[in-house]
Amino acid sequence: MAATDTAAAARFLLVRGMPLVVVDLEPVDDDVPPLLADDLFRRLVDGGLLVLPRFLGLELPKGARVGFTVTADELVLEDEAETKLLRVPRGALERAWLDRALALKGTMLVVGRDLGIDPDQSGLAVAESVEAGCADRRVAGAVVGVAEPRTGLPLLFG
């Protein structure tokens, strides 16, 4: 399945020391339910993110079949087929978030449609926007892996 371009904004937060990524997708036609639109939201739900009944106080599920890879240039969200679903320039990542996500080898990922997330919003305001999106079934989430590709020199035995 080829990825399509979907406009999105991402926020990288630490919540009680735990890394959280909130992705706010552009709105789609109001006549199309989010799970029927052929876009990133549906691909992520197909990849194991759960449509959330609420956000605050909910433990996100594990076992999604998508995950982040951190390269020298970017953070890439991929599915099992290594389809690149989302790209974020590495320079846009907050160092504290990246360090914690790599240390834990994972992050909470929440994706919603038309949440109205603003770059200057506090973490609490972001959480409230996500909670409001859950009421309309516009939010999905899960705990996903975060890894750096292993590179190294081959061992030579002579």
N, C-alpha and C positions, 0 to 999 in steps of 0.2 A: 504494500500500500504506500503510495507516494505521499509525502507530506505536502500540505498546501500552506500558503502563507496566511497567517492569522495575526492581526495586530494585537500586541499584548504589552503590558507593563508588568514588571516584576519588582517585588520588595523582598529584601533579605533582612530578617530580623532574628534576634536572639530573645527567646521567651523563657525566662527562668533558666537561662544557660543552655537551652535547647534551640538548635537552628530551625528556622521556619522560612519557607519560600511561599509567598502569596503571588499568584499570577492572575492578573485581571485582564480578561479577554474582551475584545471589542464586542459591542452588541450585534445581534443578528436579527433577521426579520422576525417580528413579534409573532407571526403566524406559525413559526417553526419551533417546536419544543427543543430545548438544548440537546437532548439525547438523540434527536433525529437529524440534527444539522451535521453535515459531513465536514467536521473541523477538528481542531485540537482537543476541545472538550470531550467530544465523543471518543476520540482515539485514546485519550487518557482513561476514560471510564472503561473502555474495552480492554485497556492495559492493566486494570485492577484497582484504579481509584474508585472509591465508594462515594456515591451521591450522599451528601451529609444532611441528616435531619436537623442538626444544629452544630455549632462549632465550639462554643464556650463550654468547657468541662468535659468534652468528648475526647476519648482516646482514639487517635487515628489508627486505622487498620494497617497491618504489615502484610507483605507478600505481593505488592504490586509488581507487575512485570515491566516496569519502566525504571530508569535510574539515571543519575547524573554522572558524567565523566568530566573531570577538570583537566583541560589541556593547558599548554603554555599560553594560549591566546583566548580561550573561552570556556564557559561552562555549557555543556551540551546535555540536553535531556534526550535519551534514546529509548526505544522499545527493544524487545527481544531480537527483532530482525535488524537492529542497529540503524533503524530509520531515525534521522535527526528530527525531533519534534519541536525543540525550542533551543535557541542559542542566545547566550548572554555574554558580552565581552568580559573577559576576566577583570579588566580594570574597573568595571561597574560593581564588582563584588566587594563587600566590606570585609576587611582582613579578619576581623574577629569571627564573623559568620563562617568564612571559609576555613579558618583554623579549626573551629569547633565541629563543623560538618565533616571535615577530613578525619579528625580525631575519633569521632563517633562512627564514621563510615556511613552516615545517613543524615537525613533531614526530614522534617515534616513538609509535605508539599500540599498546598491548597490551591485549587484552580477554580475561578469563578468567572461568570460572564457579567459585564457591566456593573462591577462593584463600586466604581467611582473611587478607587484607591488613589490617593494623592501622595507624591513623594515626601511631602512635609508633614503628613499625618503621624501622630504618635502611634506606638504599637497598640495601645488600647483602642484608638479610633479605627485602626485597620481591622482589629478583631471584631469590633462592632459592625463594620461594613460587611465582613465575611458572614457574621451571624445573620444579618438582615438578608443576605443573598441565600442563605440556607432555607429561609422561610418559603422562598419561591423555587426551591430545588435547582438553583443556579450554581451550586458549589459542590465540588468533589475533592476528596483528599485521601492521603495515605502517607505512611512513612516509606521513603524510598532510599535506595543506596546512593552514596557519593564516593567516587574513587578517582584516583589519578592513575593513568596508565603506567605500568612498570616499564621503565627503560633501563637498560644496563648494558655493559659490555659482555660479550660472550666469554666464557671461561676457556682458556686455552691450556691444554695439557701437552707437554712435549716430552 
